Amino acid sequence: MLSEREAAKYPFMSRGVELVEGLNLKLEDLADPNYRKVLDRAAERVTEAIVQGVVSARLADPLTELLSYPVAVMFVTLIGEHFLSRRFALAEAVRAYELLQGEYEDKIIQIASDEFRWDLKREPESIDGVIYSLRLAYPDYLRASTGFHEPKWKLVNRKLRDGQVSLTGVEAARLIQVEVENWIKERVSTPSNFALPGPLQKHLDHIRKVFEENRSKLGGSSLPDEVVNEAFPPCMRYCLEGLLSGRRASHMERFGLTSFLVNVGMPIDDMVQLYVSVTDFDEALTRYQIEHIAGLKGARTRYTPPTCNTLRTHGICRNQDAVCKTVTHPLSYYRKKARRLQSKQEEAEPSNTTE
């Protein structure tokens, strides 16, 4: 059975849920000054997710750390923004990953087996001088690694024997991060709407303010000046928001977004920075892939984004607006929308003519 400290490290585990439920706390109880530390920490968890993209682990006070997690989840659902929900889920999952890297394999196996029903066992072997201490059933590996793009995660590059994939402890922890993210995402994706006692409402208002202050930056509106952000078609906004929130994007989403940004004039360095929050970010590889799409590497062919029909086929055509109905390509949308925005700006400027 997990201790209170262990439950505080991994509050998504059933033991942590049981401990919290056993206290039978109500909203009115949390408004008591005795729980101020819990509210402060809960708000901090959400603001850390917003600003830093990862939640810290503060284990000196295990009970406060444990109780703050469900309160933080409540705050996120009350704000009700999908972008925040995804970012919070990823930030908490990264926290779990960082803690798991310091655990013995037995603890990783326990969490994977008890919480996610993985078929994971300890069976050390050396492959090319690297010790792979664990083996995971192929279906579990495939489910957790589907969104990974780094070559080392491809099955063709893995040791597969008797339907099991060899892993290091760190690799197993990384795959568990995916399960944790999905688990949390399910619990914060449905917005809530109910009244809070005064002290809780004050924390919620603070979180909402931090979110709004950072939203434009996280949402991509702080792109370079030469790029007309307001002219982005809805599909590219969808891809960009997903990228910045940490959502695991398909190959088509990443190619579509990158080729679009290349063609609207975003500098390579700025594009590389956009991908920092992506799963398994490798700066050298990311830069090479962007430069390849930009025609600076390989066959020196500058790629353009897929057509609207292709994006629609891959489920990327989202939130169509009036302009979408008049074009067949993302770049056509961008050019048309940019011209309209420019015309409106010119009309709004005072005339310099003199009588």
LOLUMTI-84211 format. One record per residue (C-alpha): residue number from 0; residue in three letters; x, y, z. Coordinates in Angstrom, 3 decimals. Example, Ala and Ser with C-alpha at 12.3 -4.5 7.8 and 13.67 -1.06 7.14 Angstrom:
<r num="0" residuo="ALA" px="12.300" py="-4.500" pz="7.800"/>
<r num="1" residuo="SER" px="13.670" py="-1.060" pz="7.140"/>
This chain:
<r num="0" residuo="MET" px="0.000" py="0.000" pz="0.000"/>
<r num="1" residuo="LEU" px="1.282" py="3.428" pz="-0.923"/>
<r num="2" residuo="SER" px="2.197" py="5.837" pz="1.831"/>
<r num="3" residuo="GLU" px="0.760" py="9.348" pz="2.020"/>
<r num="4" residuo="ARG" px="4.018" py="10.660" pz="0.555"/>
<r num="5" residuo="GLU" px="3.831" py="8.247" pz="-2.369"/>
<r num="6" residuo="ALA" px="0.203" py="9.216" pz="-2.960"/>
<r num="7" residuo="ALA" px="1.260" py="12.874" pz="-2.976"/>
<r num="8" residuo="LYS" px="3.858" py="12.095" pz="-5.638"/>
<r num="9" residuo="TYR" px="1.330" py="10.331" pz="-7.848"/>
<r num="10" residuo="PRO" px="-2.150" py="11.683" pz="-6.947"/>
<r num="11" residuo="PHE" px="-3.709" py="10.084" pz="-10.011"/>
<r num="12" residuo="MET" px="-3.207" py="6.654" pz="-8.423"/>
<r num="13" residuo="SER" px="-6.161" py="4.909" pz="-6.826"/>
<r num="14" residuo="ARG" px="-4.517" py="5.067" pz="-3.391"/>
<r num="15" residuo="GLY" px="-4.343" py="8.853" pz="-3.580"/>
<r num="16" residuo="VAL" px="-7.985" py="9.047" pz="-4.631"/>
<r num="17" residuo="GLU" px="-8.969" py="6.802" pz="-1.715"/>
<r num="18" residuo="LEU" px="-7.076" py="8.948" pz="0.792"/>
<r num="19" residuo="VAL" px="-8.743" py="12.129" pz="-0.409"/>
<r num="20" residuo="GLU" px="-12.212" py="10.575" pz="-0.512"/>
<r num="21" residuo="GLY" px="-11.680" py="9.203" pz="3.000"/>
<r num="22" residuo="LEU" px="-11.387" py="12.743" pz="4.360"/>
<r num="23" residuo="ASN" px="-14.910" py="13.515" pz="3.091"/>
<r num="24" residuo="LEU" px="-14.106" py="17.196" pz="2.592"/>
<r num="25" residuo="LYS" px="-16.701" py="19.628" pz="1.243"/>
<r num="26" residuo="LEU" px="-16.202" py="22.967" pz="-0.501"/>
<r num="27" residuo="GLU" px="-17.179" py="24.790" pz="2.661"/>
<r num="28" residuo="ASP" px="-14.437" py="22.945" pz="4.546"/>
<r num="29" residuo="LEU" px="-11.812" py="24.142" pz="2.091"/>
<r num="30" residuo="ALA" px="-12.849" py="27.727" pz="2.755"/>
<r num="31" residuo="ASP" px="-11.602" py="27.329" pz="6.311"/>
<r num="32" residuo="PRO" px="-8.284" py="29.167" pz="6.982"/>
<r num="33" residuo="ASN" px="-6.750" py="25.820" pz="7.971"/>
<r num="34" residuo="TYR" px="-6.843" py="24.820" pz="4.299"/>
<r num="35" residuo="ARG" px="-5.297" py="28.007" pz="2.945"/>
<r num="36" residuo="LYS" px="-2.062" py="26.177" pz="2.076"/>
<r num="37" residuo="VAL" px="-4.049" py="23.661" pz="0.068"/>
<r num="38" residuo="LEU" px="-5.775" py="26.403" pz="-1.939"/>
<r num="39" residuo="ASP" px="-2.495" py="28.261" pz="-2.467"/>
<r num="40" residuo="ARG" px="-0.793" py="25.129" pz="-3.715"/>
<r num="41" residuo="ALA" px="-3.730" py="24.174" pz="-5.944"/>
<r num="42" residuo="ALA" px="-3.654" py="27.596" pz="-7.591"/>
<r num="43" residuo="GLU" px="0.114" py="27.320" pz="-7.930"/>
<r num="44" residuo="ARG" px="-0.202" py="23.972" pz="-9.719"/>
<r num="45" residuo="VAL" px="-2.470" py="25.483" pz="-12.347"/>
<r num="46" residuo="THR" px="-0.454" py="28.672" pz="-12.813"/>
<r num="47" residuo="GLU" px="2.751" py="26.632" pz="-13.120"/>
<r num="48" residuo="ALA" px="1.079" py="24.613" pz="-15.851"/>
<r num="49" residuo="ILE" px="0.041" py="27.801" pz="-17.642"/>
<r num="50" residuo="VAL" px="3.326" py="29.689" pz="-17.388"/>
<r num="51" residuo="GLN" px="5.976" py="26.958" pz="-17.229"/>
<r num="52" residuo="GLY" px="4.336" py="23.939" pz="-18.827"/>
<r num="53" residuo="VAL" px="5.294" py="21.669" pz="-15.926"/>
<r num="54" residuo="VAL" px="4.092" py="21.362" pz="-12.341"/>
<r num="55" residuo="SER" px="6.696" py="21.199" pz="-9.593"/>
<r num="56" residuo="ALA" px="6.743" py="18.509" pz="-6.891"/>
<r num="57" residuo="ARG" px="6.540" py="19.911" pz="-3.360"/>
<r num="58" residuo="LEU" px="6.688" py="16.879" pz="-1.089"/>
<r num="59" residuo="ALA" px="7.760" py="18.438" pz="2.226"/>
<r num="60" residuo="ASP" px="4.061" py="18.586" pz="3.160"/>
<r num="61" residuo="PRO" px="2.563" py="15.439" pz="1.572"/>
<r num="62" residuo="LEU" px="-1.032" py="16.013" pz="2.687"/>
<r num="63" residuo="THR" px="-1.130" py="19.547" pz="1.265"/>
<r num="64" residuo="GLU" px="0.428" py="18.307" pz="-1.975"/>
<r num="65" residuo="LEU" px="-2.096" py="15.480" pz="-2.220"/>
<r num="66" residuo="LEU" px="-5.176" py="17.571" pz="-1.430"/>
<r num="67" residuo="SER" px="-4.115" py="20.358" pz="-3.765"/>
<r num="68" residuo="TYR" px="-4.354" py="18.102" pz="-6.805"/>
<r num="69" residuo="PRO" px="-8.151" py="17.555" pz="-6.897"/>
<r num="70" residuo="VAL" px="-8.679" py="21.227" pz="-6.032"/>
<r num="71" residuo="ALA" px="-6.461" py="22.180" pz="-8.994"/>
<r num="72" residuo="VAL" px="-8.504" py="19.856" pz="-11.218"/>
<r num="73" residuo="MET" px="-11.660" py="21.603" pz="-9.999"/>
<r num="74" residuo="PHE" px="-10.208" py="25.015" pz="-10.855"/>
<r num="75" residuo="VAL" px="-9.334" py="23.873" pz="-14.382"/>
<r num="76" residuo="THR" px="-12.805" py="22.463" pz="-15.049"/>
<r num="77" residuo="LEU" px="-14.433" py="25.651" pz="-13.745"/>
<r num="78" residuo="ILE" px="-12.410" py="27.771" pz="-16.158"/>
<r num="79" residuo="GLY" px="-13.597" py="25.386" pz="-18.848"/>
<r num="80" residuo="GLU" px="-11.019" py="26.110" pz="-21.548"/>
<r num="81" residuo="HIS" px="-9.917" py="23.106" pz="-23.611"/>
<r num="82" residuo="PHE" px="-6.525" py="24.673" pz="-24.223"/>
<r num="83" residuo="LEU" px="-5.937" py="24.977" pz="-20.473"/>
<r num="84" residuo="SER" px="-7.245" py="21.462" pz="-19.846"/>
<r num="85" residuo="ARG" px="-4.731" py="19.966" pz="-22.261"/>
<r num="86" residuo="ARG" px="-1.882" py="22.085" pz="-20.952"/>
<r num="87" residuo="PHE" px="-2.655" py="21.206" pz="-17.337"/>
<r num="88" residuo="ALA" px="-2.868" py="17.480" pz="-18.131"/>
<r num="89" residuo="LEU" px="0.483" py="17.576" pz="-19.897"/>
<r num="90" residuo="ALA" px="2.159" py="19.623" pz="-17.136"/>
<r num="91" residuo="GLU" px="1.005" py="17.208" pz="-14.428"/>
<r num="92" residuo="ALA" px="2.088" py="14.251" pz="-16.563"/>
<r num="93" residuo="VAL" px="5.563" py="15.757" pz="-17.002"/>
<r num="94" residuo="ARG" px="5.732" py="16.137" pz="-13.210"/>
<r num="95" residuo="ALA" px="4.972" py="12.421" pz="-12.845"/>
<r num="96" residuo="TYR" px="7.603" py="11.545" pz="-15.458"/>
<r num="97" residuo="GLU" px="10.291" py="13.520" pz="-13.658"/>
<r num="98" residuo="LEU" px="9.461" py="11.768" pz="-10.383"/>
<r num="99" residuo="LEU" px="9.311" py="8.331" pz="-12.008"/>
<r num="100" residuo="GLN" px="12.828" py="8.713" pz="-13.351"/>
<r num="101" residuo="GLY" px="14.076" py="8.561" pz="-9.759"/>
<r num="102" residuo="GLU" px="12.185" py="5.372" pz="-8.900"/>
<r num="103" residuo="TYR" px="13.380" py="1.780" pz="-8.861"/>
<r num="104" residuo="GLU" px="12.014" py="-0.463" pz="-11.592"/>
<r num="105" residuo="ASP" px="9.760" py="-2.260" pz="-9.101"/>
<r num="106" residuo="LYS" px="7.891" py="0.959" pz="-8.386"/>
<r num="107" residuo="ILE" px="7.483" py="1.679" pz="-12.106"/>
<r num="108" residuo="ILE" px="6.129" py="-1.831" pz="-12.623"/>
<r num="109" residuo="GLN" px="3.705" py="-1.410" pz="-9.711"/>
<r num="110" residuo="ILE" px="2.297" py="1.850" pz="-11.055"/>
<r num="111" residuo="ALA" px="2.079" py="0.602" pz="-14.639"/>
<r num="112" residuo="SER" px="0.408" py="-2.655" pz="-13.609"/>
<r num="113" residuo="ASP" px="-1.941" py="-1.409" pz="-10.887"/>
<r num="114" residuo="GLU" px="-3.079" py="1.813" pz="-12.511"/>
<r num="115" residuo="PHE" px="-2.907" py="1.159" pz="-16.246"/>
<r num="116" residuo="ARG" px="-3.067" py="-2.635" pz="-16.393"/>
<r num="117" residuo="TRP" px="0.164" py="-2.913" pz="-18.335"/>
<r num="118" residuo="ASP" px="1.898" py="-6.222" pz="-18.832"/>
<r num="119" residuo="LEU" px="5.312" py="-4.930" pz="-17.707"/>
<r num="120" residuo="LYS" px="7.962" py="-7.080" pz="-16.084"/>
<r num="121" residuo="ARG" px="11.575" py="-6.938" pz="-15.049"/>
<r num="122" residuo="GLU" px="13.886" py="-8.886" pz="-17.336"/>
<r num="123" residuo="PRO" px="17.278" py="-7.163" pz="-17.798"/>
<r num="124" residuo="GLU" px="19.268" py="-7.563" pz="-20.990"/>
<r num="125" residuo="SER" px="22.109" py="-5.721" pz="-22.648"/>
<r num="126" residuo="ILE" px="21.651" py="-4.428" pz="-26.198"/>
<r num="127" residuo="ASP" px="24.556" py="-2.604" pz="-27.821"/>
<r num="128" residuo="GLY" px="25.994" py="-1.836" pz="-24.404"/>
<r num="129" residuo="VAL" px="22.737" py="-0.413" pz="-23.036"/>
<r num="130" residuo="ILE" px="20.902" py="-2.146" pz="-20.187"/>
<r num="131" residuo="TYR" px="17.210" py="-2.623" pz="-20.906"/>
<r num="132" residuo="SER" px="15.793" py="-3.757" pz="-17.590"/>
<r num="133" residuo="LEU" px="12.103" py="-4.015" pz="-18.512"/>
<r num="134" residuo="ARG" px="9.897" py="-5.669" pz="-21.077"/>
<r num="135" residuo="LEU" px="6.467" py="-4.385" pz="-22.043"/>
<r num="136" residuo="ALA" px="3.738" py="-6.220" pz="-23.950"/>
<r num="137" residuo="TYR" px="3.491" py="-5.054" pz="-27.560"/>
<r num="138" residuo="PRO" px="-0.162" py="-3.811" pz="-27.377"/>
<r num="139" residuo="ASP" px="0.625" py="-1.648" pz="-24.330"/>
<r num="140" residuo="TYR" px="3.746" py="-0.262" pz="-25.988"/>
<r num="141" residuo="LEU" px="1.925" py="0.514" pz="-29.214"/>
<r num="142" residuo="ARG" px="-0.914" py="2.320" pz="-27.453"/>
<r num="143" residuo="ALA" px="1.381" py="4.562" pz="-25.420"/>
<r num="144" residuo="SER" px="3.959" py="5.312" pz="-28.122"/>
<r num="145" residuo="THR" px="1.610" py="6.053" pz="-31.030"/>
<r num="146" residuo="GLY" px="2.086" py="9.810" pz="-30.794"/>
<r num="147" residuo="PHE" px="5.896" py="9.678" pz="-30.644"/>
<r num="148" residuo="HIS" px="7.829" py="10.769" pz="-33.724"/>
<r num="149" residuo="GLU" px="11.438" py="10.283" pz="-32.692"/>
<r num="150" residuo="PRO" px="12.960" py="7.342" pz="-34.636"/>
<r num="151" residuo="LYS" px="14.010" py="5.426" pz="-31.519"/>
<r num="152" residuo="TRP" px="10.354" py="4.770" pz="-30.646"/>
<r num="153" residuo="LYS" px="9.514" py="3.168" pz="-33.985"/>
<r num="154" residuo="LEU" px="8.999" py="-0.578" pz="-33.631"/>
<r num="155" residuo="VAL" px="11.477" py="-1.262" pz="-36.402"/>
<r num="156" residuo="ASN" px="14.155" py="0.229" pz="-34.123"/>
<r num="157" residuo="ARG" px="13.110" py="-1.676" pz="-30.998"/>
<r num="158" residuo="LYS" px="14.009" py="-5.139" pz="-29.715"/>
<r num="159" residuo="LEU" px="10.826" py="-7.197" pz="-29.956"/>
<r num="160" residuo="ARG" px="10.813" py="-10.735" pz="-28.571"/>
<r num="161" residuo="ASP" px="7.872" py="-12.999" pz="-27.742"/>
<r num="162" residuo="GLY" px="5.463" py="-10.112" pz="-28.205"/>
<r num="163" residuo="GLN" px="7.313" py="-7.863" pz="-25.759"/>
<r num="164" residuo="VAL" px="9.375" py="-4.710" pz="-26.266"/>
<r num="165" residuo="SER" px="12.580" py="-4.105" pz="-24.303"/>
<r num="166" residuo="LEU" px="12.730" py="-0.800" pz="-22.397"/>
<r num="167" residuo="THR" px="14.961" py="1.106" pz="-20.032"/>
<r num="168" residuo="GLY" px="13.445" py="2.408" pz="-16.830"/>
<r num="169" residuo="VAL" px="13.454" py="5.968" pz="-18.186"/>
<r num="170" residuo="GLU" px="11.695" py="4.862" pz="-21.376"/>
<r num="171" residuo="ALA" px="9.019" py="3.090" pz="-19.351"/>
<r num="172" residuo="ALA" px="8.548" py="6.243" pz="-17.283"/>
<r num="173" residuo="ARG" px="8.168" py="8.259" pz="-20.490"/>
<r num="174" residuo="LEU" px="5.454" py="5.922" pz="-21.737"/>
<r num="175" residuo="ILE" px="3.660" py="6.105" pz="-18.396"/>
<r num="176" residuo="GLN" px="3.641" py="9.889" pz="-18.827"/>
<r num="177" residuo="VAL" px="1.367" py="9.383" pz="-21.826"/>
<r num="178" residuo="GLU" px="-1.061" py="7.290" pz="-19.779"/>
<r num="179" residuo="VAL" px="-1.061" py="9.849" pz="-16.973"/>
<r num="180" residuo="GLU" px="-1.725" py="12.687" pz="-19.417"/>
<r num="181" residuo="ASN" px="-4.667" py="10.844" pz="-20.962"/>
<r num="182" residuo="TRP" px="-6.040" py="9.931" pz="-17.526"/>
<r num="183" residuo="ILE" px="-5.956" py="13.539" pz="-16.328"/>
<r num="184" residuo="LYS" px="-7.239" py="14.900" pz="-19.630"/>
<r num="185" residuo="GLU" px="-10.360" py="12.755" pz="-19.323"/>
<r num="186" residuo="ARG" px="-11.074" py="14.278" pz="-15.915"/>
<r num="187" residuo="VAL" px="-10.564" py="17.926" pz="-16.829"/>
<r num="188" residuo="SER" px="-12.042" py="18.002" pz="-20.324"/>
<r num="189" residuo="THR" px="-15.656" py="18.496" pz="-19.218"/>
<r num="190" residuo="PRO" px="-16.311" py="22.062" pz="-17.999"/>
<r num="191" residuo="SER" px="-17.982" py="22.606" pz="-14.617"/>
<r num="192" residuo="ASN" px="-20.208" py="25.437" pz="-13.461"/>
<r num="193" residuo="PHE" px="-21.044" py="25.910" pz="-9.793"/>
<r num="194" residuo="ALA" px="-20.617" py="28.566" pz="-7.136"/>
<r num="195" residuo="LEU" px="-17.555" py="28.643" pz="-4.896"/>
<r num="196" residuo="PRO" px="-17.080" py="30.002" pz="-1.386"/>
<r num="197" residuo="GLY" px="-15.265" py="33.348" pz="-1.297"/>
<r num="198" residuo="PRO" px="-11.694" py="32.156" pz="-0.650"/>
<r num="199" residuo="LEU" px="-11.904" py="29.578" pz="-3.439"/>
<r num="200" residuo="GLN" px="-13.409" py="32.091" pz="-5.846"/>
<r num="201" residuo="LYS" px="-10.526" py="34.493" pz="-5.226"/>
<r num="202" residuo="HIS" px="-8.037" py="31.795" pz="-6.221"/>
<r num="203" residuo="LEU" px="-10.096" py="30.932" pz="-9.285"/>
<r num="204" residuo="ASP" px="-10.193" py="34.592" pz="-10.337"/>
<r num="205" residuo="HIS" px="-6.414" py="34.795" pz="-9.946"/>
<r num="206" residuo="ILE" px="-5.880" py="31.697" pz="-12.090"/>
<r num="207" residuo="ARG" px="-8.227" py="33.019" pz="-14.755"/>
<r num="208" residuo="LYS" px="-6.308" py="36.302" pz="-14.833"/>
<r num="209" residuo="VAL" px="-2.968" py="34.503" pz="-15.225"/>
<r num="210" residuo="PHE" px="-4.468" py="32.385" pz="-17.991"/>
<r num="211" residuo="GLU" px="-5.808" py="35.378" pz="-19.890"/>
<r num="212" residuo="GLU" px="-2.510" py="37.260" pz="-19.500"/>
<r num="213" residuo="ASN" px="-0.579" py="34.342" pz="-20.996"/>
<r num="214" residuo="ARG" px="-3.136" py="33.015" pz="-23.424"/>
<r num="215" residuo="SER" px="-2.120" py="35.120" pz="-26.416"/>
<r num="216" residuo="LYS" px="1.512" py="34.139" pz="-26.012"/>
<r num="217" residuo="LEU" px="0.718" py="30.453" pz="-25.575"/>
<r num="218" residuo="GLY" px="-1.833" py="30.536" pz="-28.350"/>
<r num="219" residuo="GLY" px="0.647" py="31.811" pz="-30.906"/>
<r num="220" residuo="SER" px="-0.408" py="35.430" pz="-31.331"/>
<r num="221" residuo="SER" px="3.099" py="36.524" pz="-30.371"/>
<r num="222" residuo="LEU" px="4.509" py="35.320" pz="-33.680"/>
<r num="223" residuo="PRO" px="6.993" py="37.523" pz="-35.552"/>
<r num="224" residuo="ASP" px="5.648" py="40.855" pz="-36.821"/>
<r num="225" residuo="GLU" px="6.030" py="39.937" pz="-40.472"/>
<r num="226" residuo="VAL" px="3.555" py="37.102" pz="-40.051"/>
<r num="227" residuo="VAL" px="-0.097" py="38.229" pz="-40.070"/>
<r num="228" residuo="ASN" px="-1.364" py="36.086" pz="-37.209"/>
<r num="229" residuo="GLU" px="-4.982" py="37.187" pz="-37.588"/>
<r num="230" residuo="ALA" px="-4.982" py="35.834" pz="-41.145"/>
<r num="231" residuo="PHE" px="-4.263" py="32.232" pz="-40.153"/>
<r num="232" residuo="PRO" px="-6.975" py="29.839" pz="-41.377"/>
<r num="233" residuo="PRO" px="-8.852" py="27.929" pz="-38.626"/>
<r num="234" residuo="CYS" px="-7.111" py="24.650" pz="-39.499"/>
<r num="235" residuo="MET" px="-3.659" py="26.142" pz="-38.943"/>
<r num="236" residuo="ARG" px="-4.798" py="27.808" pz="-35.725"/>
<r num="237" residuo="TYR" px="-6.000" py="24.394" pz="-34.574"/>
<r num="238" residuo="CYS" px="-2.623" py="22.830" pz="-35.381"/>
<r num="239" residuo="LEU" px="-0.683" py="25.659" pz="-33.753"/>
<r num="240" residuo="GLU" px="-2.763" py="25.668" pz="-30.579"/>
<r num="241" residuo="GLY" px="-2.365" py="21.911" pz="-30.302"/>
<r num="242" residuo="LEU" px="1.385" py="22.180" pz="-30.761"/>
<r num="243" residuo="LEU" px="1.773" py="24.840" pz="-28.068"/>
<r num="244" residuo="SER" px="-0.508" py="23.060" pz="-25.618"/>
<r num="245" residuo="GLY" px="1.490" py="19.848" pz="-25.929"/>
<r num="246" residuo="ARG" px="-1.147" py="17.815" pz="-27.757"/>
<r num="247" residuo="ARG" px="0.430" py="14.940" pz="-29.654"/>
<r num="248" residuo="ALA" px="-0.094" py="15.904" pz="-33.268"/>
<r num="249" residuo="SER" px="-0.230" py="13.621" pz="-36.282"/>
<r num="250" residuo="HIS" px="2.462" py="13.706" pz="-38.943"/>
<r num="251" residuo="MET" px="0.049" py="15.495" pz="-41.284"/>
<r num="252" residuo="GLU" px="-0.684" py="18.204" pz="-38.693"/>
<r num="253" residuo="ARG" px="3.000" py="18.850" pz="-38.112"/>
<r num="254" residuo="PHE" px="3.850" py="18.869" pz="-41.812"/>
<r num="255" residuo="GLY" px="0.856" py="21.035" pz="-42.652"/>
<r num="256" residuo="LEU" px="1.654" py="23.594" pz="-39.955"/>
<r num="257" residuo="THR" px="5.391" py="23.697" pz="-40.660"/>
<r num="258" residuo="SER" px="4.969" py="24.070" pz="-44.414"/>
<r num="259" residuo="PHE" px="2.354" py="26.778" pz="-43.832"/>
<r num="260" residuo="LEU" px="4.625" py="28.749" pz="-41.483"/>
<r num="261" residuo="VAL" px="7.526" py="28.425" pz="-43.905"/>
<r num="262" residuo="ASN" px="5.436" py="29.890" pz="-46.705"/>
<r num="263" residuo="VAL" px="4.037" py="32.812" pz="-44.686"/>
<r num="264" residuo="GLY" px="7.529" py="33.908" pz="-43.732"/>
<r num="265" residuo="MET" px="8.220" py="32.722" pz="-40.225"/>
<r num="266" residuo="PRO" px="11.984" py="32.528" pz="-39.530"/>
<r num="267" residuo="ILE" px="13.454" py="29.066" pz="-38.991"/>
<r num="268" residuo="ASP" px="14.660" py="29.898" pz="-35.468"/>
<r num="269" residuo="ASP" px="11.173" py="30.958" pz="-34.404"/>
<r num="270" residuo="MET" px="9.679" py="27.763" pz="-35.773"/>
<r num="271" residuo="VAL" px="12.201" py="25.670" pz="-33.860"/>
<r num="272" residuo="GLN" px="11.200" py="27.464" pz="-30.656"/>
<r num="273" residuo="LEU" px="7.554" py="26.633" pz="-31.287"/>
<r num="274" residuo="TYR" px="8.403" py="22.943" pz="-31.134"/>
<r num="275" residuo="VAL" px="10.209" py="23.097" pz="-27.779"/>
<r num="276" residuo="SER" px="7.127" py="21.865" pz="-25.905"/>
<r num="277" residuo="VAL" px="6.595" py="18.937" pz="-28.257"/>
<r num="278" residuo="THR" px="6.973" py="15.373" pz="-27.074"/>
<r num="279" residuo="ASP" px="10.593" py="14.168" pz="-27.431"/>
<r num="280" residuo="PHE" px="11.845" py="17.504" pz="-28.742"/>
<r num="281" residuo="ASP" px="15.221" py="17.198" pz="-30.437"/>
<r num="282" residuo="GLU" px="16.443" py="20.598" pz="-31.579"/>
<r num="283" residuo="ALA" px="18.899" py="19.339" pz="-34.185"/>
<r num="284" residuo="LEU" px="16.375" py="16.960" pz="-35.730"/>
<r num="285" residuo="THR" px="13.583" py="19.555" pz="-35.604"/>
<r num="286" residuo="ARG" px="15.756" py="22.161" pz="-37.296"/>
<r num="287" residuo="TYR" px="16.763" py="19.728" pz="-40.018"/>
<r num="288" residuo="GLN" px="13.126" py="18.760" pz="-40.701"/>
<r num="289" residuo="ILE" px="12.023" py="22.391" pz="-40.905"/>
<r num="290" residuo="GLU" px="14.914" py="23.305" pz="-43.193"/>
<r num="291" residuo="HIS" px="14.079" py="20.306" pz="-45.368"/>
<r num="292" residuo="ILE" px="10.466" py="21.485" pz="-45.753"/>
<r num="293" residuo="ALA" px="11.745" py="25.014" pz="-46.424"/>
<r num="294" residuo="GLY" px="13.903" py="23.714" pz="-49.275"/>
<r num="295" residuo="LEU" px="17.196" py="24.414" pz="-47.534"/>
<r num="296" residuo="LYS" px="18.176" py="20.748" pz="-47.188"/>
<r num="297" residuo="GLY" px="17.832" py="17.561" pz="-49.166"/>
<r num="298" residuo="ALA" px="16.311" py="17.952" pz="-52.624"/>
<r num="299" residuo="ARG" px="16.054" py="21.752" pz="-52.114"/>
<r num="300" residuo="THR" px="12.316" py="21.616" pz="-52.789"/>
<r num="301" residuo="ARG" px="10.190" py="24.109" pz="-50.884"/>
<r num="302" residuo="TYR" px="7.012" py="22.355" pz="-49.810"/>
<r num="303" residuo="THR" px="3.585" py="23.962" pz="-49.606"/>
<r num="304" residuo="PRO" px="0.814" py="22.889" pz="-47.207"/>
<r num="305" residuo="PRO" px="-1.711" py="20.217" pz="-48.246"/>
<r num="306" residuo="THR" px="-4.928" py="21.357" pz="-49.893"/>
<r num="307" residuo="CYS" px="-8.135" py="21.837" pz="-47.938"/>
<r num="308" residuo="ASN" px="-9.467" py="18.527" pz="-49.269"/>
<r num="309" residuo="THR" px="-6.407" py="16.672" pz="-47.991"/>
<r num="310" residuo="LEU" px="-6.604" py="18.374" pz="-44.605"/>
<r num="311" residuo="ARG" px="-10.298" py="17.508" pz="-44.447"/>
<r num="312" residuo="THR" px="-9.522" py="13.864" pz="-45.183"/>
<r num="313" residuo="HIS" px="-7.087" py="13.796" pz="-42.264"/>
<r num="314" residuo="GLY" px="-9.515" py="15.428" pz="-39.857"/>
<r num="315" residuo="ILE" px="-7.597" py="18.713" pz="-39.648"/>
<r num="316" residuo="CYS" px="-10.231" py="20.953" pz="-41.243"/>
<r num="317" residuo="ARG" px="-11.745" py="22.550" pz="-38.129"/>
<r num="318" residuo="ASN" px="-14.019" py="25.496" pz="-37.289"/>
<r num="319" residuo="GLN" px="-14.694" py="26.580" pz="-40.868"/>
<r num="320" residuo="ASP" px="-15.668" py="30.206" pz="-41.348"/>
<r num="321" residuo="ALA" px="-17.024" py="32.238" pz="-44.253"/>
<r num="322" residuo="VAL" px="-13.612" py="32.647" pz="-45.903"/>
<r num="323" residuo="CYS" px="-13.031" py="28.873" pz="-45.836"/>
<r num="324" residuo="LYS" px="-15.982" py="28.399" pz="-48.165"/>
<r num="325" residuo="THR" px="-14.319" py="30.561" pz="-50.822"/>
<r num="326" residuo="VAL" px="-10.882" py="28.884" pz="-50.968"/>
<r num="327" residuo="THR" px="-9.350" py="25.468" pz="-51.530"/>
<r num="328" residuo="HIS" px="-5.947" py="25.967" pz="-49.915"/>
<r num="329" residuo="PRO" px="-4.673" py="27.337" pz="-46.555"/>
<r num="330" residuo="LEU" px="-2.345" py="29.793" pz="-48.276"/>
<r num="331" residuo="SER" px="-5.223" py="31.138" pz="-50.364"/>
<r num="332" residuo="TYR" px="-7.128" py="31.742" pz="-47.151"/>
<r num="333" residuo="TYR" px="-4.120" py="33.506" pz="-45.632"/>
<r num="334" residuo="ARG" px="-3.613" py="35.797" pz="-48.616"/>
<r num="335" residuo="LYS" px="-7.308" py="36.691" pz="-48.877"/>
<r num="336" residuo="LYS" px="-7.700" py="37.311" pz="-45.149"/>
<r num="337" residuo="ALA" px="-4.470" py="39.328" pz="-44.971"/>
<r num="338" residuo="ARG" px="-5.662" py="41.580" pz="-47.808"/>
<r num="339" residuo="ARG" px="-8.984" py="42.162" pz="-46.054"/>
<r num="340" residuo="LEU" px="-7.253" py="43.025" pz="-42.804"/>
<r num="341" residuo="GLN" px="-4.919" py="45.412" pz="-44.624"/>
<r num="342" residuo="SER" px="-7.860" py="47.128" pz="-46.325"/>
<r num="343" residuo="LYS" px="-9.665" py="47.592" pz="-43.022"/>
<r num="344" residuo="GLN" px="-6.532" py="49.032" pz="-41.473"/>
<r num="345" residuo="GLU" px="-6.103" py="51.526" pz="-44.322"/>
<r num="346" residuo="GLU" px="-9.746" py="52.586" pz="-44.094"/>
<r num="347" residuo="ALA" px="-9.379" py="53.151" pz="-40.364"/>
<r num="348" residuo="GLU" px="-6.306" py="55.387" pz="-40.762"/>
<r num="349" residuo="PRO" px="-6.964" py="59.172" pz="-40.877"/>
<r num="350" residuo="SER" px="-6.559" py="60.771" pz="-44.273"/>
<r num="351" residuo="ASN" px="-3.423" py="62.841" pz="-44.835"/>
<r num="352" residuo="THR" px="-4.876" py="64.856" pz="-47.722"/>
<r num="353" residuo="THR" px="-5.124" py="68.613" pz="-47.323"/>
<r num="354" residuo="GLU" px="-7.662" py="70.940" pz="-48.844"/>
